[in-house]
Amino acid sequence: MIDPRALRMFHEVCSAGSISGAARMLNIAQPSVSAAMAALEARLGAVLFERTRSGVVLTPAGEALRTRAQMLDHLLRDAEDDVAAARNGHAGPLRVGGTPGALVSLLPAAIARLDREFPQLTLTVLERPDRDLAGMLRGGDIELAFVTTAIEEPPADLAERTLSRDPFALIVGAAHPLPDAPISLRQTQSLRWVLPEAQGGFRRQLDALFLSAGVGIPRDVVRCDSLLTTKAIVRDGQRVTILPIRVAASELAAGNLRAIPIAEAAADRSVGVRWLRARGHSPLATRLLEWIERHP
């Protein structure tokens, strides 16, 4: 078994970029760090890094171990935070991430419910693109990732659960001349659009909608990955977009936007959560997911 102290020391070497830097961060002698790294390499039977004049350069084996070392560092940090929170009567801490649409669809009502249940709550929410979330889960930066689901099988080390489904609609400004009657995507080719740029699950679902309707992606398109900016462009002009109803709920309720049913959008958008299979859920994460599943 790997000595966890050596693994934490290796994490400091990675963070500092050098043996000497890690020794300074740990406030121990440099030879002690060098000896611990040599023993760790001997235990694993692999060279973890090459020494250069500018510091250390990780080998493929070192890169693989770095992810696990980071997970251990975050696990120990979380353990300290959990004990401190319990001692002070807090719920948490919990760090989650997600894509903008999935977070908007799932978290606001859940957090409002948790606020009523717990007098003090420690929760961090990070908005990130799809491409970053798997690495954040593996590195221990977040415990849960809220994403578009049911698009493809997740990587083998990640588990996925669909928590809610939300119908797509054509979203237009309040003063847009289109009537509220259902519309086919074939009828929208002459419209001016705002659509996402990032190649994530949401983008793939929208592309699939156009494909299933037998029409191409519109040519007059502003590509925008910010939900806030997308809704503002649509609200203040004549461009249109496609969003799940819940993502635009507040603007629809205020009368700033209108939702027009899409004839081809028979399938709803699925949103849910991914997590690292090897890591169990913390108490607050378990409670959060329980509430969302009861109130999809």
N, C-alpha and C positions, 0 to 999 in steps of 0.2 A: 504494500500500500504506500502511496506517495505521502510523504510527510507534509501535512497541511501548512506548517510553518515555512517549509521550503517553497511551497507553491505560492504563498503570499509574498515571499521575498522575490520570487521570479516575477510576480505581478509588478512589484516596485521597480525591478530592473527594466521591464517593458515600459512602464510609465515614465521613468527617468531617462531611458535611452542609453544608460551606461551603468556599469558596475559601481563606479565611484558616485554617481548621482543617487543610486539606490541606497548606498551606504550612508550618504548625507541625510536622505529622507528618513531612514530608519534609525539614524544616530548610533550606528555601530561601525566597527572597523571594516575597511574595504576587504582585507583578507578573509574576514568571516563570511562576507557575501560571496566572494569567489569560491571559497571552500564549499559553501552550501550549494552553489550552482553546479559545481563539479560533481558533488554527491548526487544531486538530482538527475544530472545527465547519465551518471553511472547506473542509477536505479532504473531509469527508463531505457537505457541502451540506445540513446539518440543524442545527437548534437542539437542543442536548442537555439544557439545563436553563434554568429561569427563576430569576433572583436575587430573593430576597425579604429582608425585614428579619431573618427567622429563619434564613436560609440558602438553599440551592438546592432547587428542586423539579424533578425530572426530567420531561422531556417523554416521550411514547411512544417517540421515537427514542432518548432517553437511557436509558429502561428496557431497550430492546432491546440497546443497547451495554453496559449494566451487566453483563448476564449474561456476555457475551464477555470483558469486562474481569476479572470474577471468575474465569473459567476460566483466563485467562492468569496471574493472580496465583497460583492454585493450581498451575498447571503449573510455574511457576518455583519455587514452594515445594517441590513434589514432586521437581523436578530436584535441588535442593540436598540434600533428604533422601536421594534415591537414591544420590548420590555419597558422602554421609557414611556411609550404611549399607554400601555396598560397601567403603569405606575401612576400616571397623571390622569387616568380616566378618559383617555382619548380612544376613538375608533380609528384604526389604521396603524401605521401609514400604509398607503396603497398608491402605486404608480402605474398608470395605464396610458396607453397610446392609441392612436387610431387615425383613420382618414377623416377628413372634415365631415362628409355626409354621414358616415356611420356614427361618429360621435354625437352629431346633432340629433340623429334619429333615436339613439338609445340612452344617452347619459342624462340630459337635463331633468326629466321626470324622476329618474332613479335617484339622482343626487338630492332633489327636493324631498323625496321620501326618506332617504337616509338622514337628512338634516332633522327631520321630525323624530326619527327613531333614536339618534345618538346626539347627546348634548354637545359633543366636540368631535370633529371629524378632520382627519389629516389625509388628504387625497390630492395627488398631482396628476394632471391631465396634459398629455403632450400630443400635439397635432403633427403628424408626419405622413409622407407619401407611403404607398404600399411597399415600395422597394426597400424602405429602411426598417420596417417593423419587425421582420423576421430576425434580423441581426440584433435588434434591441431586445427581443425576447430571449435570444440565445445568450446575449451578454449580461442579462439580468438587469438591464436598464428599466424595463417595464415588466409587470406580471401578466397583464392582459393586453391584447391588441384588438380593437374594434374595427371590423373591416366588412367589405362586401363579401358574402359567402356564396357557396353553391356554384362557383364558377369552375373551379378545378380542384383536384385533390391537393391538400396542403402537403408540404414536405413531411417525410416520415417522422421527424422528431417533434412536429407540431400537431396539436389537436385542434379541431374546429367544431363549433356548434352554432347553428342558426338560431337566432333569438327573436327575430321579427321579420315581417314582410310588409312592403309598402308599395302601392301602385305608382307607376310612372304617370306623369302628365306633361302636356306641353304648357310651359309657364310663360305668360306674357304680361306686359304692363297693364295697369288698370285701363289706360286709354287706348290700348291696341285695337285696331278695327276688326280683328277676328271675332266671330261670335263664339259663344260658349258651347255650341253643339260639338259632339265628337268629330274629330278630324283624322283623316288618314295621313300617314307620313308621305304618301305620294302627292298629297296636296300641299306639302310644306316646302317643296324644293325651291320655290322662288322667294322664300322668306330669308331674312338675315338672322344668323344664328350666333349663339355663344355656347361653346362646347369645351369639355376638358382637354388638356394637352397630355397630361401624365398617362403613361401606359399601365394603369392599374385595373382592379376589378371593375370599378364603376365605368371606366372608359370602355372596357370590353363588353359590358352589358349594353351600353348605348350603341356601340357599333353593331352588336347582334340585333338590336331592334331595327335598325335601318336595313340590315341584311335580310331579316325575316320578312320585311315589307317589300323586298325586291327593289329597293332604291339605293342609290349611292349616298355616301356622306355628303352633306351640303358643301358647296364650294365657297359661299360667302360666309365665312366663319371667323369669329374672334376666338382664339384658343385661350382659355383662362382656367387656372386650377384653384383660384380662390372663390369659394362659395359666396362670400360677402360681396366681392367685386362683381361676380356673375349676376347675382340678383340685383345689384345696383344698376348695372348696364341695362338689364331687361326692364327694370322699373322706370328708368328715366328716358328710354328710347323706344325704338321699334323692333329691336332684336328679340328673339325668342330663345328658349332653352328647354331642355328636358330635365326634370328633377323628380325624385320621389315626393309625394305629397307632404310627408312629415317634415322633410328638409326645408320646405318653404312655408310651413304652417303659420308662423307668426306673421309673415308678410301677407299671406292670403287672408288671415283673420282681420288684419288691419285694413284690407282693401287696397294695398299697394300693388299687389300682383293678382292675377287670375290664373286658374288651372283649367285647361281644356282637355277633356279625355282624349286619349290616343286610341284609335280603333285597333291598331295592331298590338297594343301593350297588354295582352292577355296575362302575361306572366308578371308577377310582382318582383320588385327588387328585394333580394334577401340580404339582411345584415346580421352580423353576429360577432363572435369572439374567437380568437385563436390564443393558445397558450402553449408553453413548453410541456410536453408530455411528462418529462422527468421531474417536473416541479409541481407540487401540490398547491392548492389554492390557500391563501391566507384567509383568516376569518372574515375580514371585510370584503375581500374579493368574492368569497362564497355568498355572503349576504347580498352583495350587489347583483350577482347573477341570479340568485333566487328571486329577487324582486322583479328584475327585468323579465324573467321567464313567466311570472305570474301576471304581468301587465305588459304584454308585447305591443 
